[in-house]
Amino acid sequence: MSAFEIFVDDDRYSVPTLLLITSEDEALARREAVALLLASRHHLGVELCRGDDRLLALGTFAQGARTEMSTARQRRVAE
């Protein structure tokens, strides 16, 4: 089992919602992220991360927006 973070851009909130999940593999975690995006018309985007790696970005996150947490990780990796 691996731990993953899913950020959900929801038009009802001013900041992304963070969900922590465990999954047997990355493919199942990706399916969960897609399911979350499709679960509500209010969900505008999802970002799936594992540690310092951004694994999937859909919707508003695919358009270049990044969560502050993933941006901070990016800076830390670059250092």
N, C-alpha and C positions, 0 to 999 in steps of 0.2 A: 504494500500500500504506500502511496505517495501523497503528500500534502500539496494542495493547489489553492491559489487565491483566484476568485472571480470577482471582478468589479462590474457593477451594473449601473449604467447611466439611465436613470429613471427621471422622467420629466416632472415628477412631483417633488423632487428633492434638489437642493442646490449642489450637493456633492455626491459622488458615486457611492453606492452601497457595496460594502466588502463582505463577501461570503467566503468562508474557509471550508474546503471540502477535502475528503480523502477519497482516493480512487485507486483501483487496481492498476490502471495504466492511463497514459495520456489520451488515448482515443476515447475512453469513457468520460474523462474529464472534459474533453472537447464537446462531446454530445450533451453533457450536462450544461455547458455554457450556452450552446445553441438552444437547448430547451428553455433556459431562462430567458433568452432574448425573445423567444416566441411566446412565452407564457403570458405576456401582457402587452397591450398596445402602448403602455407607458414606458416600456423598456426600449430605449433608443440605441443602446449599444452594450457590448460586453467585452471584457478583456480578461483573458486567462493567463495566469502567470504561475511559474513554479520557481521559487527562489529568485534568482536574478534574471531568469529567462522569461520573456514575453512570448507565449506560445500561440496565442490567437487573439485577433482584434477584429471585431465585427461592428457594423453600424457606425455610430459616431466615433468609436475608437479607431476604426479602420480609416477614418478620414484624417488621421494624424493626431487626434487628441490622445493624450496619455494621462493616466492618473498621476497624481503627485508622487505617490509611492513608487510607481514604475519609473518616473523621471528621476527620482532620487537614486534609485538603483542604477540607472544608466550612468549618472554622474559618478557614482562610487566605482563602477566597473571601469570607467574611462581613466580613473586616477591611478 
